[in-house]
Amino acid sequence: MAAISITVTGGWRGGFIIPLFFTGACIGKAVAVLISGLDLALAMICTMAAVNAAVTRTPISTTLLLSKLTNLSPLRQSFLPV
């Protein structure tokens, strides 16, 4: 969260989405460490999406973007013929 405040107030052209993803990944890793048996990658991706969707209010595009960035394809698998 400190990184977001520094980059946004410093005028970084990259915006705040990548720092939001980083913050979500860190929180997800902390949650996965605290809760045994939780998949680390899934926890990180879910909290990345949650933090970004909460701030930017774009849940669908955030889900699609992270699905593409992480090569997670549950949507594509559900539409494939059997």
DSSP file (Angstrom, degrees, kcal/mol; ACC not computed):
  #  RESIDUE AA STRUCTURE BP1 BP2  ACC     N-H-->O    O-->H-N    N-H-->O    O-->H-N    TCO  KAPPA ALPHA  PHI   PSI    X-CA   Y-CA   Z-CA
    1    1 A M     >        0   0    0      0, 0.0     4,-2.0     0, 0.0     5,-0.1   0.000 360.0 360.0 360.0 -31.7    0.0    0.0    0.0
    2    2 A A  H  >  +     0   0    0      1,-0.2     4,-2.2     2,-0.2     5,-0.2   0.884 360.0  54.6 -66.6 -37.1    3.0    2.3    0.6
    3    3 A A  H  > S+     0   0    0      1,-0.2     4,-2.6     2,-0.2     5,-0.2   0.889 107.1  50.7 -63.3 -38.4    4.2    1.5   -2.9
    4    4 A I  H  > S+     0   0    0      1,-0.2     4,-2.5     2,-0.2     5,-0.3   0.929 110.7  48.0 -64.3 -45.4    0.8    2.6   -4.3
    5    5 A S  H  X S+     0   0    0     -4,-2.0     4,-1.7     1,-0.2    -2,-0.2   0.874 114.1  47.1 -66.0 -35.3    0.8    5.9   -2.4
    6    6 A I  H  X S+     0   0    0     -4,-2.2     4,-1.6     2,-0.2    -2,-0.2   0.927 115.2  44.3 -70.9 -44.2    4.4    6.6   -3.5
    7    7 A T  H  <>S+     0   0    0     -4,-2.6     5,-2.4     2,-0.2     4,-0.5   0.894 115.9  46.0 -70.5 -38.3    3.8    5.8   -7.2
    8    8 A V  H ><5S+     0   0    0     -4,-2.5     3,-0.9    -5,-0.2    -1,-0.2   0.939 118.1  40.9 -70.9 -45.7    0.5    7.6   -7.5
    9    9 A T  H 3<5S+     0   0    0     -4,-1.7    -1,-0.2    -5,-0.3    -2,-0.2   0.765 110.9  59.3 -73.5 -23.2    1.7   10.8   -5.8
   10   10 A G  T 3<5S-     0   0    0     -4,-1.6    -1,-0.2    -5,-0.2    -2,-0.2   0.556 114.2-115.3 -81.1  -7.4    5.0   10.7   -7.5
   11   11 A G  T < 5 +     0   0    0     -3,-0.9    -3,-0.2    -4,-0.5     2,-0.1   0.747  46.1 178.0  82.6  24.3    3.4   10.8  -10.9
   12   12 A W    > < -     0   0    0     -5,-2.4     3,-1.2    -6,-0.2    -1,-0.2  -0.416  27.1-141.8 -62.5 132.4    4.4    7.4  -12.2
   13   13 A R  T 3  S+     0   0    0      1,-0.3    -1,-0.2    -2,-0.1     3,-0.1   0.668  90.7  75.6 -72.4 -16.2    3.0    6.9  -15.6
   14   14 A G  T 3  S-     0   0    0      1,-0.2     3,-0.4    -7,-0.1     4,-0.4   0.616  90.8-146.4 -72.9 -11.2    2.2    3.2  -14.9
   15   15 A G    <   -     0   0    0     -3,-1.2    -1,-0.2     1,-0.2    -3,-0.1  -0.486  31.8 -66.8  82.2-151.1   -0.8    4.1  -12.8
   16   16 A F  S  > S+     0   0    0     -2,-0.2     4,-1.6    -3,-0.1    -1,-0.2   0.375 104.2  90.0-124.8   1.8   -1.8    2.1   -9.8
   17   17 A I  H  > S+     0   0    0     -3,-0.4     4,-2.3     2,-0.2     5,-0.2   0.935  89.4  48.0 -70.9 -45.0   -3.0   -1.3  -11.2
   18   18 A I  H  > S+     0   0    0     -4,-0.4     4,-2.3     1,-0.2    -1,-0.2   0.923 112.1  49.2 -64.6 -43.9    0.3   -3.1  -11.0
   19   19 A P  H  > S+     0   0    0      0, 0.0     4,-2.5     0, 0.0    -1,-0.2   0.858 109.5  54.0 -61.9 -31.3    1.0   -1.9   -7.4
   20   20 A L  H  X S+     0   0    0     -4,-1.6     4,-2.6     2,-0.2    -2,-0.2   0.916 108.3  48.8 -65.4 -41.7   -2.6   -3.2   -6.6
   21   21 A F  H  X S+     0   0    0     -4,-2.3     4,-2.4     2,-0.2    -1,-0.2   0.912 111.6  49.8 -61.9 -41.8   -1.7   -6.6   -8.1
   22   22 A F  H  X S+     0   0    0     -4,-2.3     4,-2.2     2,-0.2    -2,-0.2   0.923 111.1  48.5 -63.4 -44.4    1.5   -6.6   -6.0
   23   23 A T  H  X S+     0   0    0     -4,-2.5     4,-2.4     1,-0.2     5,-0.2   0.920 112.2  49.4 -61.8 -44.0   -0.3   -5.7   -2.8
   24   24 A G  H  X S+     0   0    0     -4,-2.6     4,-2.6     1,-0.2    24,-0.3   0.885 109.6  51.6 -62.7 -39.0   -2.9   -8.4   -3.5
   25   25 A A  H  X S+     0   0    0     -4,-2.4     4,-2.2     2,-0.2    -1,-0.2   0.899 110.6  48.4 -65.2 -40.3   -0.2  -11.0   -4.1
   26   26 A C  H  X S+     0   0    0     -4,-2.2     4,-2.1     2,-0.2    -2,-0.2   0.916 113.3  46.4 -66.2 -42.8    1.5  -10.1   -0.8
   27   27 A I  H  X S+     0   0    0     -4,-2.4     4,-2.4     1,-0.2    -2,-0.2   0.909 112.1  51.8 -65.7 -41.1   -1.7  -10.3    1.1
   28   28 A G  H  X S+     0   0    0     -4,-2.6     4,-2.4     1,-0.2    -2,-0.2   0.885 109.1  49.8 -62.5 -39.2   -2.6  -13.6   -0.6
   29   29 A K  H  X S+     0   0    0     -4,-2.2     4,-2.0     2,-0.2    -1,-0.2   0.905 110.4  50.3 -66.1 -40.6    0.8  -15.1    0.3
   30   30 A A  H  X S+     0   0    0     -4,-2.1     4,-2.0     2,-0.2    -2,-0.2   0.905 111.4  48.5 -63.7 -40.9    0.3  -14.0    3.9
   31   31 A V  H  X S+     0   0    0     -4,-2.4     4,-2.3     1,-0.2    -2,-0.2   0.912 110.7  50.8 -65.2 -42.0   -3.1  -15.6    4.0
   32   32 A A  H  < S+     0   0    0     -4,-2.4     6,-0.4     1,-0.2    -1,-0.2   0.837 110.5  49.6 -65.9 -32.7   -1.8  -18.8    2.5
   33   33 A V  H  < S+     0   0    0     -4,-2.0    -1,-0.2     1,-0.2    -2,-0.2   0.884 113.3  46.4 -71.6 -38.0    1.0  -19.0    5.0
   34   34 A L  H  < S+     0   0    0     -4,-2.0     2,-0.7     1,-0.2    -2,-0.2   0.836 111.1  54.4 -73.5 -33.0   -1.5  -18.5    7.9
   35   35 A I  S >< S-     0   0    0     -4,-2.3     3,-1.3    -5,-0.1    -1,-0.2  -0.886  85.0-143.1-106.7 108.0   -4.0  -21.0    6.7
   36   36 A S  T 3  S+     0   0    0     -2,-0.7     3,-0.1     1,-0.2    -3,-0.1  -0.408  82.0  29.3 -71.3 144.7   -2.4  -24.4    6.1
   37   37 A G  T 3  S+     0   0    0      1,-0.3     2,-0.4    -5,-0.1    -1,-0.2   0.338  85.9 127.4  90.7  -6.5   -3.7  -26.4    3.2
   38   38 A L    <   -     0   0    0     -3,-1.3    -1,-0.3    -6,-0.4     2,-0.3  -0.701  68.7-111.6 -85.7 132.4   -4.6  -23.4    1.1
   39   39 A D     >  -     0   0    0     -2,-0.4     4,-2.3     1,-0.1     5,-0.2  -0.467  22.4-147.3 -66.0 125.3   -3.1  -23.3   -2.4
   40   40 A L  H  > S+     0   0    0     -2,-0.3     4,-2.3     1,-0.2     5,-0.2   0.933  93.8  45.3 -62.1 -50.7   -0.5  -20.5   -2.5
   41   41 A A  H  > S+     0   0    0      1,-0.2     4,-2.5     2,-0.2     5,-0.2   0.904 114.2  49.1 -63.5 -41.8   -1.0  -19.5   -6.2
   42   42 A L  H  > S+     0   0    0      1,-0.2     4,-2.5     2,-0.2    -1,-0.2   0.898 110.9  50.1 -65.6 -40.4   -4.7  -19.6   -5.9
   43   43 A A  H  X S+     0   0    0     -4,-2.3     4,-2.1     2,-0.2     5,-0.2   0.904 112.4  47.7 -63.8 -41.0   -4.7  -17.5   -2.8
   44   44 A M  H  X S+     0   0    0     -4,-2.3     4,-2.1   -16,-0.2   -16,-0.2   0.924 113.4  46.5 -67.1 -44.1   -2.4  -14.9   -4.4
   45   45 A I  H  X S+     0   0    0     -4,-2.5     4,-2.3     1,-0.2    -2,-0.2   0.911 112.7  50.4 -65.3 -41.7   -4.5  -14.7   -7.6
   46   46 A C  H  X S+     0   0    0     -4,-2.5     4,-2.4     1,-0.2    -1,-0.2   0.906 113.0  44.5 -65.1 -41.7   -7.8  -14.4   -5.8
   47   47 A T  H  X S+     0   0    0     -4,-2.1     4,-2.6     2,-0.2     5,-0.3   0.838 110.1  55.9 -74.1 -29.7   -6.6  -11.6   -3.5
   48   48 A M  H  X S+     0   0    0     -4,-2.1     4,-2.1   -24,-0.3     5,-0.2   0.945 112.4  43.1 -60.7 -46.2   -5.0   -9.8   -6.5
   49   49 A A  H  X S+     0   0    0     -4,-2.3     4,-2.7     2,-0.2     5,-0.2   0.899 114.0  51.1 -66.0 -40.6   -8.3   -9.9   -8.2
   50   50 A A  H  X S+     0   0    0     -4,-2.4     4,-2.0     2,-0.2    -2,-0.2   0.927 112.2  44.6 -65.0 -45.6  -10.2   -8.9   -5.0
   51   51 A V  H  X S+     0   0    0     -4,-2.6     4,-1.8     2,-0.2     5,-0.2   0.935 117.3  44.8 -65.1 -45.7   -8.0   -5.9   -4.2
   52   52 A N  H  X S+     0   0    0     -4,-2.1     4,-2.8    -5,-0.3     5,-0.4   0.916 114.2  48.4 -66.3 -42.9   -8.0   -4.6   -7.8
   53   53 A A  H  X S+     0   0    0     -4,-2.7     4,-1.4    -5,-0.2     5,-0.2   0.855 110.5  52.4 -66.8 -33.9  -11.7   -5.1   -8.3
   54   54 A A  H  < S+     0   0    0     -4,-2.0    -1,-0.2    -5,-0.2    -2,-0.2   0.887 117.3  36.9 -68.6 -38.3  -12.5   -3.3   -5.0
   55   55 A V  H  < S+     0   0    0     -4,-1.8    -2,-0.2    -5,-0.2    -3,-0.2   0.926 127.8  32.3 -80.6 -46.5  -10.4   -0.3   -5.9
   56   56 A T  H  < S-     0   0    0     -4,-2.8    -3,-0.2    -5,-0.2    -2,-0.2   0.620  94.4-135.6 -89.2 -12.3  -11.1    0.0   -9.7
   57   57 A R     <  +     0   0    0     -4,-1.4    -4,-0.1    -5,-0.4    -3,-0.1   0.878  68.4 119.3  57.5  42.2  -14.7   -1.4   -9.5
   58   58 A T     >  +     0   0    0     -6,-0.3     4,-2.0    -5,-0.2     5,-0.2  -0.613  26.1 160.0-131.6  72.4  -14.1   -3.6  -12.6
   59   59 A P  H  > S+     0   0    0      0, 0.0     4,-2.0     0, 0.0     5,-0.1   0.880  73.3  47.5 -67.8 -37.8  -14.6   -7.2  -11.4
   60   60 A I  H  > S+     0   0    0      2,-0.2     4,-2.4     1,-0.2     5,-0.2   0.953 115.3  43.1 -70.3 -48.2  -15.2   -8.7  -14.8
   61   61 A S  H  > S+     0   0    0      1,-0.2     4,-2.6     2,-0.2    -1,-0.2   0.861 113.3  53.4 -67.6 -33.4  -12.2   -7.1  -16.6
   62   62 A T  H  X S+     0   0    0     -4,-2.0     4,-2.6     2,-0.2     5,-0.3   0.921 109.6  48.5 -64.4 -43.1  -10.0   -7.8  -13.6
   63   63 A T  H  X S+     0   0    0     -4,-2.0     4,-2.1    -5,-0.2    -2,-0.2   0.921 114.1  45.4 -62.6 -44.6  -10.9  -11.5  -13.7
   64   64 A L  H  X S+     0   0    0     -4,-2.4     4,-2.0     2,-0.2    -2,-0.2   0.900 113.1  50.7 -66.7 -40.1  -10.3  -11.8  -17.4
   65   65 A L  H  X S+     0   0    0     -4,-2.6     4,-2.7     2,-0.2    -2,-0.2   0.937 113.5  43.6 -63.6 -47.6   -7.0   -9.8  -17.2
   66   66 A L  H  X S+     0   0    0     -4,-2.6     4,-2.3     1,-0.2     6,-0.4   0.850 110.2  56.9 -68.6 -33.0   -5.6  -12.0  -14.4
   67   67 A S  H  <>S+     0   0    0     -4,-2.1     5,-1.4    -5,-0.3     4,-0.5   0.910 112.9  41.1 -61.4 -41.4   -6.8  -15.1  -16.1
   68   68 A K  H ><5S+     0   0    0     -4,-2.0     3,-0.5     3,-0.2    -2,-0.2   0.911 115.2  50.1 -72.9 -43.1   -4.8  -14.2  -19.1
   69   69 A L  H 3<5S+     0   0    0     -4,-2.7    -2,-0.2     1,-0.2    -1,-0.2   0.858 118.5  37.7 -65.4 -35.7   -1.7  -13.0  -17.2
   70   70 A T  T 3<5S-     0   0    0     -4,-2.3    -1,-0.2    -5,-0.2    -2,-0.2   0.433 106.0-122.8 -97.2   0.3   -1.5  -16.1  -15.0
   71   71 A N  T < 5 +     0   0    0     -3,-0.5     2,-0.5    -4,-0.5    -3,-0.2   0.804  58.6 152.5  60.3  30.9   -2.5  -18.6  -17.8
   72   72 A L      < -     0   0    0     -5,-1.4    -1,-0.2    -6,-0.4     3,-0.2  -0.819  19.9-179.4 -90.0 124.9   -5.4  -19.7  -15.6
   73   73 A S     >  +     0   0    0     -2,-0.5     4,-1.8     1,-0.1     5,-0.1  -0.291  31.5 132.5-128.1  52.0   -8.1  -21.0  -17.9
   74   74 A P  H  > S+     0   0    0      0, 0.0     4,-1.3     0, 0.0    -1,-0.1   0.842  80.9  52.4 -69.7 -29.1  -11.2  -22.2  -16.0
   75   75 A L  H  > S+     0   0    0     -3,-0.2     4,-0.8     2,-0.2     3,-0.1   0.921 110.0  47.0 -70.7 -43.1  -13.5  -20.3  -18.3
   76   76 A R  H >> S+     0   0    0      1,-0.2     3,-0.6     2,-0.2     4,-0.5   0.872 109.9  54.1 -66.4 -36.0  -12.0  -21.7  -21.5
   77   77 A Q  H >< S+     0   0    0     -4,-1.8     3,-0.6     1,-0.2    -1,-0.2   0.833 103.0  56.2 -68.1 -31.8  -12.1  -25.2  -20.1
   78   78 A S  H 3< S+     0   0    0     -4,-1.3    -1,-0.2     1,-0.2    -2,-0.2   0.728 108.7  47.6 -74.8 -19.2  -15.8  -25.0  -19.3
   79   79 A F  H << S+     0   0    0     -4,-0.8    -1,-0.2    -3,-0.6    -2,-0.2   0.485  86.5 106.3 -98.7  -3.6  -16.6  -24.1  -22.9
   80   80 A L  S << S-     0   0    0     -3,-0.6     2,-0.1    -4,-0.5    -3,-0.0  -0.529  77.4-111.0 -76.0 140.2  -14.6  -26.8  -24.6
   81   81 A P              0   0    0      0, 0.0    -1,-0.1     0, 0.0    -2,-0.1  -0.411 360.0 360.0 -69.0 148.2  -16.5  -29.7  -26.1
   82   82 A V              0   0    0     -2,-0.1    -2,-0.0     0, 0.0     0, 0.0   0.447 360.0 360.0 -82.8 360.0  -16.2  -33.0  -24.3
